[in-house]
Amino acid sequence: MSSEPNFPMDLSRRQLLQRCGMGVGAMGMYSLLQSEGLLAAPAPDPLAPRPSHFAAKAKSVIWIFVNGGQSQVDTWDYKPELAKRDGQALEGFDRFTGFFANAVGGLMKSPFEFAQHGQCGKWVSSIFPNLARHVDKMAFIHSLHTESNNHSPALFMMNCGLPRMGFPCVGSWATYGLGSVSRNLPAFVVMSDPRGRGLPKGHATNWGAGFLPSIFQGTHFRPQGDPIDNLKRPVEMTTAQQRAQLDLMADLNRLHQGRNPHENELSARIESFELAYRMQSAAPEALDLEKEPEQIRKLYGLDQKHCAHFAAQCLTARRLVERGTRFVQIYSGGMDNQLSWDGHNDIAGNHSGFAQESDQPVAALLEDLAQRGMLKDTLVIWAGEFGRLPVAQKSAKPGRDHNPHAMTAWMAGGGVKGGVSHGATDEVGHKAAVNKVHVNDFHATILHLLGLDHEKLTYRLNGRDFRLTDVAGKVVRPILA
Amino acid sequence: MISSRSLIFAAATALSVASHAAVPPQHAQDMAKGLALFKSDVRAALTQHCLKCHGGEKVKGGLDLATREGLLKGGEEGPSIVLGQSKSSLLYKLITHQSKPAMPDKSPKLPEPLIAKIAQWIDLGAPYDKPLVETGTASAGRGVTEADRQFWSFQPLKKSTAPKVKDTKWPRNDIDRHILAKLEEKKIAPNNAADRRTLLRRVSLDLTGLPPTPAEVEAFVKDTAPDAFAKVVDRLLASPHYGERWGRHWLDLARFAESHGFEQDYDRPHAYHFRDFVIKALNADMPYDQFVKWQIAGDELAPKEPLALMATGFLGAGVFPTQLTEKEFESARYDELDDMAGTLGTAMLGLTIGCARCHDHKFDPIPVRDYYRLVSTFSTTIRSEIQLDIDPVAHKASLAKWEKEHAPFAEALAKFEREQIPARFAQWATNSPVSVKGQEALFVALKKAGSPEKLDEKSRAKLLDLFKTQDAEWKKRNDPAQKSLVAQPKPPKVQVTSEGVKPMKHHADDRGFPHFYKETHFLKRGDANQKQDVVTQSFLQVLMRGGKTETAWKSAPPEGAQTSHRRAGLANWISDTEHGAGHLLARVIVNRLWQHHFGRGLVGTPSDFGAQGERPTHPELLDFLASELIKNGWRLKSLHKLILTSATYEQDAKFDDTKAAKDPQNTLVWRHAPQRLEAEAIRDSILSVSGRLDRTMFGLGTLNEASTRRSVYFFIKRSKLVSAMQLFDAPEPLVGQAARPATVIAPQALLFMNSPQVRLAAKELAATLQKTSSALDAAVPAAYMAALSRAPAKDEMAKAVAFVQAQEAAYKTAGRADAAQLALADFCQALFGLNEFVYVE
């Protein structure tokens, strides 16, 4: 059963054939359809694991979303030229590039010191003392660029492949294509800022399933209170009583099914109650960080006030992935300007603050995954929605405005080469200049690492086969291990 | 490098430069030879092997080979050829596999002779006679031919007589004859009729989304009149819940929501009027053509009808960014136009018009030209909020009521001002009142004058006003009067989509966001930065018959009109059954009716009637139904009745191996396949069965999941979709959706097990049962009847009773005083979770 292609049962098999193109498992399904009648086939579980198009390097993904847009020239894209030309105007600069056309200043050097790290000698900003120790695990893409200079379209672009609403995000495509190994935990989990600073702009659309069946949308863990809906049984009931209730339902359902032996959805639904019953204990167990030994809790920084919240999320991510969750996304920072990496004012204060929240936890995540042997098949991504400009945004404490033309992202583990840098920006870090990587390429690469061909992973809607990468996308092969 | 390349390019395009010193003497001859080679071999080779990725709708690696300009410019890897030097050309290296990536990608290497020809062509100067593909300009692109109009869905409805059938007893109407004829061809006998309670449950959930009450079951089972079922259908069609149920199907297609989406996802607090329009229109059995026309142009066609204005919410229900930069103004507007046209296309015509935005539609005869001409209908159409007296009678009544309530306050104040204020004012003014900050001059003047009468009139009035605000007695009368005044009923605000109206407030207003552009342009590859000619309005040529042009439907706006009446023209065309799109309009809607009644449309792709969509399983039946609809004045209710009173609909759900072997997907409708209820119907059924359902209709919705109103009245905020709806596959309202999935996942089970709402409903049902039938042998059957519309079988009864007794014992052991009620609640909750509760047979 496990080797058979499984697809959402909603879609009749024929519908699926139409909608999935020759996507994952379609050939297998086709033969199934031919050999058995629609209703005589076993009912598929829409989230059951499915084989990838080709051998996958990464089984799961943990994406640290640098929300608000990090400044590449203050983090990973070292530009000595900026210091030299500090204060000079950037010739030919289009003042409508960023969001505030009337606050454009001259070129501005980074307020942070840079030093070389690792075997690869990567120049890293001083705001990442811990992450700097892991540069030999990372593949940097300096030439990543996007299509919008505005948060939500750029967030949608980075998450869903188009700068508009209505399209499924990477995590949804991945779970649609591959299902989930975990039967007791959500396949795709999203964690947002737990410090009350809000959701990323565009809110839940960023982890929405778009037109894919809604079961593929990200499960957003509520930042406060119970993270998942309906996980606790009614207070007055004991476990035994609920078990008895489920047994009664199963009995009555089976009597009913005895009258309808061919309706496979009915037996799938009976199964779903058993799964739900197991989830009730499995999910709290996965989320219980008290189960981690003290040195691990310390490694992530759970004992540090400035980063404990992010440490908890990173550690939760590892525990989820360990238990089979396919895709985890953690947003660093909340919504409005200074509540995220969106450093319009005071780039120094803004970026050092958010780096301090994330540096130790993410470094610990890499180290922890590596020591457990999990990093080789867990892809860790560090990327936001756009970069920032090399010119100052004028302010009492200067900041930097949005820059769609260049940003730096890195990936680690899950089939990428460590200690490499791909592509380059121009000498001041304004625009991607060498080996440019479009967001569609970035997505094609993520899917590739998961064993999915971005051109074959399709879904038919209103007469058209949609893809994450629209009509473009090219795998960034030089960073593949 | 760049200059020499452009020089040669100029030479190639202008023969007069051929004598230029930099150009080799044999240039003209070479170019002529090259051109011949291009026409004979190279064009075909490039078109066949390269164009798919480099110049059609894709330009991989930035390389566009469609034009010579693009070839010379090259892509990210630099120029693709060096003119006159094939061996140094990147293109040559790639196709000879000397360099990577080997081209053509993922295909065998080109044959050597062909490679040689391409090399020779490069050496000769790589001339083109014309681009490999035409791009979307006003004049270019595919045309629409009579052959295109031969495709089944574009043809006029075909009249046919019902086919002859062997079994003349089974059919009740022509639907049955059409269905039976196909079944007989396959030698499949239709299933038996479902039993009465199954049938009643099916039709009740179908039409209203609510299960029948035990009393309704009893009445129907007892009613032996031949028209008993027809009466039930009439009753359900007349129920206000019909519009709530079927309106929701339309709202899926209309991607209806009540917030903008994007950045801040601001609410659209007055958008619910569109939802109310849909429910009201369906309940009133508004002719479907009018239903459609009002959604497109209600403001132009019936400006005095509040419902017609509410209907226009359709066009503006899509997402729109709430924060825009200057660079995005125009592209965002084109996206918005695309959303209007695309949604209209799929919902009303079952055509994927949006596919022609960047290129001619790949499968259907919709040229990019038609797309932009249609889109231009909406050039000046925007969302707005207007004050609208949607219910004049009610408004007048509430105004009268308010006036009555307000009068005593107003009178008391007036009386006080008339009788007491003059004396109080005089007394105050003469007692050297304390000066008021900012009005010192007035008090100086008063002191100087001695008394207010000696002041000029203006100063005196001002002083009087100042006095009043200091007079506690006056305030005592004024405050309630003001409070009452504020409460004066005003007509509600309604979100409409119209022209010449005030646009809804936008973040980018202060950056100069224009909300619309007067003219729409053809866009190259759908890119707002590549504008071409200005467009004039027209419609889809393939659905313009009898030699008509757009002028047949377009009408000039009446004098003084604030709208362009372009939308009225579109509405005329879309509903025109003679020469316009009316027949397709009818086919698409009758198919949707069929789809929701049977779980599958006669056309299996209800929003794609194009070449990529499925063909109808019963084309004559589809046309028959569409013709019936038009004949009956586009009334949907009579069509529902025709379908529901057929023998086809009445069949039971029994599965049969022999029949399934011949028709595994039941496309011939030999049984009634069970369907899972939608999210709304599941929740509403639980509320209804537990007696908690609040049947209040219309008005502003809520995000509160504890609300007990029907689910169609949830407020639809795009960033906060109600999780209980999402869990059971309610779509994200981003693009229109014709059919919902019906997934089965564990979190759904968790909802039945643990949701406070489900638990509360179970307790309420248990409490009600205990009042009427406290003994278990009465309570259990009553619970069955309420939840499943039937009595329990013997084995079910035994299991249920044993369960309740055991639970009760356990609760008692735990010291619960309400053990009996909790145990019965546990049982009721189990019933809600049963397959039989959520699957309609």
Interface residues (C-beta under 8 A of the other chain):
Chain A: P8 M9 D10 L11 S12 R14 Q15 Q18 G37 L38 L39 A40 A43 D45 P46 L47 F96 F99 A101 S148 N149 N150 H151 S152 P153 R164 M165 G166 P186 L199 K201 G202 H203 A204 T205 G208 A209 G210 F211 P213 S214 I215 Q217 D229 N230 L231 K232 R233 P234 E236 M237 T238 A240 Q241 Q242 A244 Q245 L246 L248 M249 D251 L252 N253 L255 H256 Q257 N260 P261 H262 E263 E265 L266 A268 R269 I270 S272 F273 L275 A276 Y277 M279 Q280 N435 K436 L461 N462 G463 R464 V471 A472 K474
Chain B: E57 K58 K60 G61 E76 G261 F262 E263 Q264 D265 V319 P321 Q323 L324 T325 E326 K327 E328 D335 T346 T352 G354 C355 F363 D364 R600 G604 T605 S607 D608 G610 Q612 G613 A653 F655 D657 A660 A661 P664 Q665 P674 R676 R718 S719 K720 L721 S723 Q726 L727 D729 A730 P731 E732 L734 V735 G736 Q737 A738 R740 P741 A742 T743 V744 I745 A746 P747 Q748 A749 L750 L751 F752 M753 N754 S755 P756 R759 A793 D795 E796 K799 A800 F803 A806 Q807 A810 Y811 A814 R816 L822 D826 F827 Q829 A830 G833 L834 N835 E836 V838 Y839 E841
